[in-house]
């Protein structure tokens, strides 16, 4: 998936639904300026914190 933001975030993290960092949640995340790219499975829900 590719997400385009209106400005570049300082940092992007994958978190759980309570917005807490969770060691059990592992996703490969690519942050390039205003775009965030990550691989997802169909119907998968991912919460990001920027």
Secondary structure, DSSP 8 states (H G I E B T S, - for coil): -EEE-SS--S--EEE-TTS---TT----EEEETTEEEE---TT---EEE-
